Amino acid sequence: MPLGLVWIAIPAWLARQGVDIKIIGLFTLAQAPWSFKFLWSPIIDRYALPLPWLGRKLGWTLLFQITLLVTTFLLVGVAQHPDAMWIIGVLTLAIAFASASQDIAVDAYAVEVLRPEEQGVAVGARTAIYRAAMFVAGGLAITLAGSWSWAFVFGLIALLYVPMMIVTLFAPRSDLDGAESPHTLREAVWKPFVGFLARRQAMVLLAFVVLYKLADNLAGALVRPFLIQMGFDDFDVGVATATIGLVTTLFGTLLGGMLTTAMGLGHSLWVFGLLQIFSNLGYVFVTEAGPNRWIMYTAMGFESLTSGMGTGAFGVLLLRITQKQFSATQYALFSSLFALPRIFSGPITGVAVDAMGWHDFFILTMLIGLPGMVLLHRFSPLGVRDPNLEEPMLAAAAPVNRATLLIRALTGGAAGFVVAVLVAALLEAFRRHRAAPDNAFDLLTPLAAIFTPQGVNEWLMLAGIAIFGLLIGLTAAATAAARSPKD
């Protein structure tokens, strides 16, 4: 519910009150806590509230639910005062922070209490309920506000947290509530990363987390502008995205979770992964058929259905690769990595479509999805029902000193930088060749332009490439450190 409130309802309320669109745009920054929740997740692993009868994760969950109830109810007091922007901004950010923190605690609790045979159904049900709650606090709230008042709607949403708190109070306790927690906050921050990176398949799993739904995210990033450019009117776009897309995604997530339990995680990741990749072929047909409503509805429905199924299986994978001792920190990190392609897919899609056109872009997305399936074969070969995800990494033969770590960081960073530069240059070269097909394909000019930025966009691109290389270098060094023998 809080995401629907922050993302949909509050901006709509401010717009209805005549608030400047630039101010409303700033409120989108309140979504940041969901992207960066891994930064404070170690606190939930390290510390327990003085509620021993609830346990560590449920205690934190109850605290954040109380915070959500109070902050949402305080919106009632400012519902008729849209000029109190500082107060509204602080309350909105507080709601977002409490919601993201509640997600940390609830996800960690799920990792600890769910048995493998329960995970598929639980992931499907939770994702479906999550989206339904977004609709209640978003679209339905806007509809109700038209008949009553925003003060009434905010108060009603606040009261919905009461039954959630009751569920929390009577939820089953985790078997790990009495287990020893990390001794220091530093240990709670460092050990989850070391514990995961020391696994044999750590880098394969990390890359898979980022790549598994990359093709799906790229295809869906700018689907509304795509449909509009294909000649569909607002009614068709609304039916496709808000009705067909929503319903089939909800159904697909539920179905994917249940089938993962029945088929096994390995089989499900393969079947749903291939389906969600090649479902983008439907959009290729849309580009060739033009504004044909039924082809578009079918393509949207099938793509959303397979996307939901893939999400259901992928959610089970995240639960299984998370170590229960560090459930809050690791799951928050994995879910943030999972969100990265969705966050950055919009800019990437815009550049790629400008360079290639929609038809070739959707074909490219299917090719981009294949590396994820290659990585899947590394830890779950085709035909394996349930992969072994708990095998530890063997210790290195010799300790890794600082010089070696520096070399690993520089090598990894340089490799990431070079790859990012080549991809950016290729996209720009394709764009120029598409605009002037009679000219020879030229890669050198875009390469030179990257290193001689002239405007803001060029500087931002170079900065993004450098940051990407830095992240790759840090990951390479951290992996080497985690796999080094400990004194």
C-alpha positions as MATLAB code, in Angstrom:
seq = 'MPLGLVWIAIPAWLARQGVDIKIIGLFTLAQAPWSFKFLWSPIIDRYALPLPWLGRKLGWTLLFQITLLVTTFLLVGVAQHPDAMWIIGVLTLAIAFASASQDIAVDAYAVEVLRPEEQGVAVGARTAIYRAAMFVAGGLAITLAGSWSWAFVFGLIALLYVPMMIVTLFAPRSDLDGAESPHTLREAVWKPFVGFLARRQAMVLLAFVVLYKLADNLAGALVRPFLIQMGFDDFDVGVATATIGLVTTLFGTLLGGMLTTAMGLGHSLWVFGLLQIFSNLGYVFVTEAGPNRWIMYTAMGFESLTSGMGTGAFGVLLLRITQKQFSATQYALFSSLFALPRIFSGPITGVAVDAMGWHDFFILTMLIGLPGMVLLHRFSPLGVRDPNLEEPMLAAAAPVNRATLLIRALTGGAAGFVVAVLVAALLEAFRRHRAAPDNAFDLLTPLAAIFTPQGVNEWLMLAGIAIFGLLIGLTAAATAAARSPKD';
ca = [
       0.000    0.000    0.000;
       2.649    2.617    0.827;
       4.158    2.373   -2.664;
       0.764    3.046   -4.244;
       0.279    5.965   -1.858;
       3.689    7.533   -2.545;
       3.920    6.719   -6.246;
       0.317    7.275   -7.382;
      -2.072    8.807   -4.838;
      -0.017   11.651   -3.334;
       1.155   13.038   -6.731;
      -2.456   12.856   -7.990;
      -3.704   14.669   -4.871;
      -1.086   17.420   -5.260;
      -1.909   17.815   -8.953;
      -5.619   18.133   -8.134;
      -4.765   20.852   -5.594;
      -2.927   22.835   -8.278;
       0.610   22.304   -6.986;
       3.355   23.198   -9.480;
       4.369   20.214  -11.608;
       8.055   20.811  -10.783;
       7.270   20.360   -7.083;
       5.279   17.207   -7.813;
       8.227   15.878   -9.798;
      10.465   16.225   -6.755;
       8.147   13.904   -4.835;
       9.224   11.020   -7.077;
      12.530   11.115   -5.165;
      10.620    9.664   -2.212;
      10.864    6.305   -4.004;
      14.618    6.228   -3.274;
      14.347    4.251    0.016;
      13.078    1.201   -1.878;
      16.168    1.245   -4.102;
      18.704    1.809   -1.316;
      17.167   -0.180    1.528;
      20.160   -2.531    1.595;
      22.191    0.311    3.152;
      20.438    0.049    6.530;
      19.313   -3.597    6.344;
      22.274   -4.794    8.521;
      20.707   -2.948   11.466;
      17.763   -5.360   11.363;
      20.136   -8.352   11.337;
      22.248   -6.940   14.174;
      19.757   -5.480   16.650;
      16.541   -6.791   18.187;
      13.809   -4.644   19.703;
      12.834   -5.298   23.354;
       9.948   -7.506   22.227;
      11.247  -11.050   22.874;
       7.771  -12.558   22.573;
       7.632  -11.399   18.935;
      11.161  -12.155   17.801;
      13.649  -10.053   15.844;
      12.028   -9.756   12.396;
       8.395   -9.587   13.564;
       9.357   -6.994   16.174;
      10.820   -4.727   13.500;
       7.806   -5.390   11.267;
       5.397   -4.271   13.991;
       7.416   -1.105   14.639;
       7.355   -0.098   10.976;
       3.640   -0.871   10.674;
       2.933    1.426   13.623;
       5.087    4.079   11.945;
       3.126    3.697    8.710;
      -0.192    3.990   10.546;
       0.886    7.179   12.348;
       2.515    8.920    9.361;
      -0.357    8.069    7.014;
      -2.887    9.291    9.583;
      -0.946   12.563    9.909;
      -1.668   13.169    6.209;
      -5.292   13.674    7.262;
      -4.248   16.867    9.024;
      -2.605   18.359    5.929;
      -5.121   17.086    3.373;
      -6.689   20.542    3.128;
      -3.352   22.376    3.287;
      -1.376   21.551    0.130;
       0.657   24.700    0.774;
       2.401   22.941    3.694;
       4.840   21.335    1.273;
       7.658   20.759    3.770;
       5.372   18.839    6.109;
       3.897   16.823    3.238;
       7.376   16.084    1.901;
       8.673   14.905    5.283;
       5.613   12.685    5.824;
       5.912   11.211    2.325;
       9.590   10.416    2.826;
       8.855    8.942    6.270;
       6.167    6.692    4.767;
       8.574    5.544    2.047;
      11.373    4.849    4.551;
       9.073    2.928    6.910;
       7.648    0.921    4.014;
      11.070    0.005    2.605;
      12.207   -0.970    6.105;
       9.089   -3.079    6.593;
       9.924   -4.836    3.314;
      13.381   -5.676    4.712;
      11.916   -7.218    7.858;
       9.106   -9.096    6.087;
      11.419  -10.492    3.401;
      13.897  -11.632    6.054;
      11.073  -13.257    8.023;
       9.939  -15.121    4.888;
      13.478  -16.424    4.309;
      13.588  -17.772    7.859;
      10.153  -19.399    8.213;
       9.135  -20.684    4.773;
       9.870  -24.312    3.930;
      10.984  -25.025    0.336;
       7.614  -26.534   -0.592;
       5.861  -23.361    0.635;
       8.040  -20.803   -1.118;
       6.462  -20.905   -4.574;
       2.889  -20.341   -3.418;
       4.024  -17.733   -0.880;
       5.969  -15.723   -3.475;
       3.086  -15.803   -5.948;
       0.491  -14.843   -3.339;
       2.604  -12.089   -1.828;
       3.416  -10.487   -5.182;
      -0.239  -10.582   -6.232;
      -1.394   -9.078   -2.929;
       1.384   -6.477   -3.172;
       0.127   -5.302   -6.559;
      -3.490   -5.383   -5.409;
      -2.569   -3.231   -2.402;
      -0.837   -0.768   -4.749;
      -4.099   -0.515   -6.668;
      -6.107    0.067   -3.464;
      -3.810    2.828   -2.187;
      -3.304    4.263   -5.666;
      -6.036    4.028   -8.291;
      -8.902    3.177   -5.926;
      -7.859    5.943   -3.522;
      -8.048    8.502   -6.334;
     -11.521    7.248   -7.277;
     -12.788    7.427   -3.680;
     -11.330   10.910   -3.215;
     -13.507   12.101   -6.084;
     -16.644   11.120   -4.141;
     -15.526   11.912   -0.596;
     -12.391   13.785    0.443;
      -8.669   13.164    0.554;
      -8.723   13.468    4.344;
     -11.232   10.604    4.516;
      -9.189    8.505    2.076;
      -5.905    9.016    3.969;
      -7.633    8.085    7.223;
      -9.118    4.963    5.650;
      -5.728    3.855    4.308;
      -4.182    4.406    7.751;
      -6.811    2.183    9.392;
      -5.968   -0.652    6.982;
      -2.682   -1.104    8.854;
      -4.567   -2.239   11.973;
      -5.477   -5.719   10.627;
      -1.911   -6.059    9.327;
      -0.606   -5.432   12.840;
      -2.962   -8.088   14.197;
      -1.621  -10.591   11.644;
       1.936   -9.717   12.706;
       1.115  -10.305   16.378;
      -0.214  -13.805   15.691;
       2.260  -14.836   12.948;
       4.361  -18.000   13.539;
       7.686  -17.356   15.231;
      10.974  -17.937   13.438;
      13.194  -20.793   14.602;
      16.147  -18.383   14.397;
      14.775  -15.902   16.941;
      16.956  -17.401   19.645;
      20.015  -17.728   17.417;
      23.100  -15.612   17.975;
      23.124  -12.378   15.986;
      26.230  -10.657   14.567;
      28.282   -9.272   17.476;
      28.882   -5.841   15.929;
      27.273   -3.691   13.264;
      30.484   -3.966   11.224;
      30.164   -7.748   11.331;
      26.517   -7.464   10.276;
      27.576   -5.382    7.267;
      30.643   -7.393    6.183;
      29.771  -11.021    6.866;
      26.669  -11.214    4.617;
      28.762  -10.156    1.613;
      31.684  -12.424    2.484;
      29.348  -15.328    3.192;
      27.759  -15.070   -0.221;
      30.842  -14.218   -2.286;
      32.673  -17.215   -0.816;
      30.271  -19.559   -2.591;
      31.474  -21.511   -5.599;
      28.866  -20.005   -7.916;
      28.697  -16.532   -6.316;
      29.545  -14.443   -9.386;
      27.383  -16.601  -11.634;
      24.421  -16.110   -9.298;
      24.994  -12.353   -9.007;
      25.186  -11.948  -12.778;
      22.109  -14.136  -13.189;
      20.143  -11.992  -10.715;
      20.851   -8.956  -12.906;
      20.415  -10.615  -16.319;
      17.502  -13.061  -15.880;
      14.769  -10.475  -16.450;
      16.842   -7.949  -18.395;
      15.163   -8.703  -21.738;
      11.751   -8.476  -20.100;
      12.592   -5.163  -18.398;
      13.993   -3.631  -21.575;
      10.903   -4.586  -23.569;
       8.513   -3.182  -20.979;
      10.401   -0.010  -20.071;
       8.808    2.253  -22.685;
       5.836    0.148  -23.743;
       3.365    3.065  -23.501;
       5.375    5.351  -25.833;
       5.843    2.356  -28.143;
       2.102    1.743  -28.418;
       1.415    5.434  -28.984;
       4.034    5.596  -31.747;
       2.432    2.536  -33.339;
      -0.785    4.536  -33.736;
      -2.934    3.260  -30.847;
      -5.212    5.749  -29.097;
      -5.363    6.442  -25.363;
      -8.253    4.008  -24.842;
      -6.345    1.078  -26.361;
      -3.165    1.949  -24.467;
      -5.108    2.181  -21.201;
      -6.867   -1.158  -21.737;
      -3.598   -2.864  -22.682;
      -1.464   -1.565  -19.814;
      -3.876   -0.905  -16.940;
      -6.286   -3.802  -17.488;
      -4.838   -6.615  -19.604;
      -1.273   -6.064  -18.408;
      -2.214   -5.815  -14.726;
      -4.575   -8.815  -14.681;
      -2.274  -11.136  -16.629;
       0.745  -10.117  -14.534;
      -1.127  -10.904  -11.308;
      -2.342  -14.229  -12.672;
       1.090  -15.060  -14.096;
       2.822  -14.406  -10.779;
       0.379  -16.637   -8.890;
       0.636  -19.331  -11.554;
       4.424  -19.081  -11.665;
       4.711  -19.506   -7.914;
       2.435  -22.549   -7.836;
       4.096  -24.176  -10.855;
       7.525  -23.629   -9.298;
       6.410  -25.760   -6.353;
       5.016  -28.439   -8.676;
       7.771  -28.449  -11.329;
      10.801  -27.620   -9.211;
      12.867  -24.430   -9.227;
      15.299  -25.543  -11.940;
      12.631  -26.553  -14.465;
      10.614  -23.391  -13.735;
      13.534  -21.014  -14.248;
      14.251  -22.625  -17.617;
      10.665  -22.761  -18.904;
       9.575  -19.347  -17.649;
      12.888  -17.747  -18.598;
      12.609  -18.856  -22.227;
       8.934  -17.905  -22.370;
       9.534  -14.376  -21.086;
      12.402  -13.879  -23.545;
      10.536  -15.009  -26.650;
       7.267  -13.360  -25.610;
       8.892  -10.166  -26.935;
       8.305  -11.623  -30.387;
       4.705  -10.455  -29.961;
       5.883   -6.845  -30.001;
       7.776   -7.556  -33.228;
       4.454   -8.639  -34.758;
       2.878   -5.397  -33.511;
       5.524   -3.347  -35.346;
       4.734   -5.237  -38.561;
       0.927   -5.285  -38.221;
       0.545   -1.616  -37.325;
      -2.393   -0.428  -35.175;
      -4.142   -3.805  -34.996;
      -5.905   -3.803  -31.615;
      -6.256   -7.560  -31.146;
      -2.680   -8.405  -32.082;
      -1.517   -5.749  -29.629;
      -3.818   -7.005  -26.844;
      -2.594  -10.572  -27.396;
       1.064   -9.523  -27.393;
       0.622   -7.464  -24.230;
      -1.289  -10.213  -22.434;
       1.200  -12.964  -23.284;
       4.231  -10.828  -22.427;
       2.726   -9.782  -19.074;
       1.683  -13.367  -18.273;
       5.155  -14.797  -18.902;
       6.774  -11.888  -17.078;
       4.687  -12.668  -14.009;
       5.553  -16.366  -14.219;
       9.254  -15.544  -14.404;
       8.918  -13.232  -11.409;
       7.261  -16.009   -9.404;
      10.105  -18.471  -10.032;
      12.758  -15.812   -9.558;
      11.323  -14.840   -6.167;
      11.774  -18.430   -5.002;
      15.406  -18.338   -6.169;
      16.078  -15.207   -4.094;
      14.649  -16.915   -1.014;
      16.876  -19.963   -1.504;
      20.170  -18.194   -2.143;
      19.753  -16.009    0.960;
      21.553  -17.245    4.074;
      19.147  -17.298    7.018;
      21.737  -15.891    9.424;
      21.915  -12.684    7.342;
      18.421  -12.784    5.860;
      17.707   -9.046    6.089;
      20.956   -7.815    4.537;
      21.367  -10.408    1.796;
      17.754  -10.407    0.604;
      17.695   -6.591    0.542;
      20.879   -6.642   -1.554;
      19.540   -9.265   -3.972;
      16.204   -7.482   -4.407;
      18.041   -4.197   -5.053;
      20.216   -5.889   -7.686;
      17.067   -7.385   -9.183;
      15.610   -3.869   -9.449;
      18.655   -2.396  -11.212;
      17.666   -3.478  -14.753;
      14.182   -2.055  -14.200;
      15.592    1.270  -12.982;
      18.088    1.740  -15.816;
      16.147    0.044  -18.615;
      14.315    3.250  -19.562;
      17.393    5.266  -20.597;
      18.971    2.216  -22.261;
      15.792    1.484  -24.197;
      15.478    5.087  -25.350;
      19.015    5.144  -26.736;
      18.683    1.698  -28.336;
      15.346    2.465  -30.016;
      16.726    5.748  -31.322;
      19.642    3.809  -32.814;
      17.775    0.774  -34.193;
      14.030    1.353  -34.372;
      11.376   -0.619  -32.479;
      11.389   -3.711  -34.711;
      15.112   -4.412  -34.459;
      15.159   -3.382  -30.802;
      12.667   -6.071  -29.780;
      14.656   -8.670  -31.710;
      17.770   -7.474  -29.868;
      16.035   -7.882  -26.482;
      15.539  -11.573  -27.198;
      19.251  -11.957  -27.926;
      20.104  -10.010  -24.756;
      18.065  -12.505  -22.729;
      20.150  -15.498  -23.823;
      23.258  -14.821  -21.650;
      21.028  -15.143  -18.593;
      20.013  -18.621  -19.718;
      23.677  -19.536  -20.279;
      24.382  -18.507  -16.686;
      21.384  -20.547  -15.536;
      22.989  -23.615  -17.105;
      26.092  -23.011  -14.952;
      24.292  -23.583  -11.633;
      21.134  -25.381  -12.790;
      21.755  -27.454  -15.940;
      18.763  -28.224  -18.133;
      16.902  -31.192  -16.666;
      17.837  -30.561  -13.014;
      14.674  -30.191  -10.937;
      16.149  -28.326   -7.962;
      19.711  -26.938   -8.148;
      22.117  -27.141   -5.217;
      22.546  -23.522   -4.145;
      24.379  -24.041   -0.862;
      27.748  -25.465   -1.975;
      30.550  -23.305   -0.450;
      33.514  -21.940   -2.344;
      36.847  -23.645   -1.687;
      39.400  -21.379   -0.045;
      42.137  -19.926   -2.216;
      45.525  -21.596   -2.164;
      47.257  -18.496   -0.832;
      46.152  -15.334    0.987;
      45.281  -12.343   -1.165;
      47.331   -9.270   -0.232;
      46.459   -5.630   -0.855;
      48.492   -5.446   -4.042;
      46.609   -8.410   -5.489;
      43.277   -6.856   -4.497;
      44.296   -3.609   -6.191;
      45.244   -5.483   -9.367;
      41.911   -7.333   -9.322;
      40.037   -4.058   -8.847;
      41.914   -2.268  -11.636;
      41.604   -5.206  -14.042;
      37.894   -5.673  -13.387;
      37.234   -1.948  -13.533;
      39.136   -1.566  -16.808;
      37.258   -4.488  -18.364;
      33.895   -3.061  -17.286;
      34.861    0.394  -18.572;
      35.943   -0.942  -21.981;
      32.768   -3.003  -22.408;
      30.557   -0.030  -21.494;
      32.439    2.267  -23.899;
      32.087   -0.210  -26.770;
      28.363   -0.706  -26.161;
      27.727    3.054  -26.030;
      29.795    3.648  -29.176;
      28.071    0.825  -31.077;
      24.614    2.179  -30.256;
      25.588    5.654  -31.426;
      27.170    4.219  -34.589;
      23.985    2.271  -35.360;
      21.908    5.413  -34.814;
      24.028    7.437  -37.230;
      24.044    4.671  -39.827;
      20.257    4.321  -39.564;
      19.842    8.076  -40.107;
      22.213    8.039  -43.115;
      22.319    4.466  -44.495;
      24.323    5.514  -47.554;
      27.296    6.432  -45.372;
      29.810    3.805  -44.273;
      29.405    2.326  -40.797;
      31.683    4.412  -38.553;
      32.606    3.296  -35.023;
      35.659    5.503  -34.503;
      33.785    8.822  -34.469;
      31.383    7.792  -31.650;
      34.352    6.353  -29.719;
      36.198    9.656  -29.976;
      33.056   11.574  -28.968;
      32.764    9.620  -25.712;
      36.195   10.837  -24.590;
      35.616   14.426  -25.757;
      32.248   15.295  -24.179;
      30.774   18.647  -25.176;
      27.389   18.871  -23.448;
      25.674   17.739  -20.258;
      24.361   14.511  -21.801;
      27.822   13.521  -22.999;
      29.346   14.192  -19.581;
      26.595   12.183  -17.891;
      27.243    9.263  -20.242;
      30.975    9.311  -19.515;
      30.277    9.501  -15.774;
      27.871    6.564  -16.021;
      30.466    4.498  -17.878;
      33.080    5.310  -15.241;
      30.715    4.375  -12.396;
      29.908    1.078  -14.110;
      33.619    0.273  -14.370;
      34.132    1.223  -10.719;
      31.340   -1.108   -9.583;
      32.763   -3.997  -11.611;
      36.211   -3.375  -10.141;
      34.922   -3.265   -6.563;
      32.974   -6.476   -7.132;
      36.064   -8.244   -8.471;
      38.149   -7.132   -5.484;
      35.430   -8.045   -2.964;
      35.103  -11.511   -4.474;
      38.850  -12.100   -4.242;
      38.866  -10.920   -0.619;
      35.918  -13.138    0.313;
      37.583  -16.226   -1.159;
      40.934  -15.607    0.497;
      41.834  -17.826    3.479;
      41.080  -16.154    6.800;
      43.689  -15.839    9.508;
];
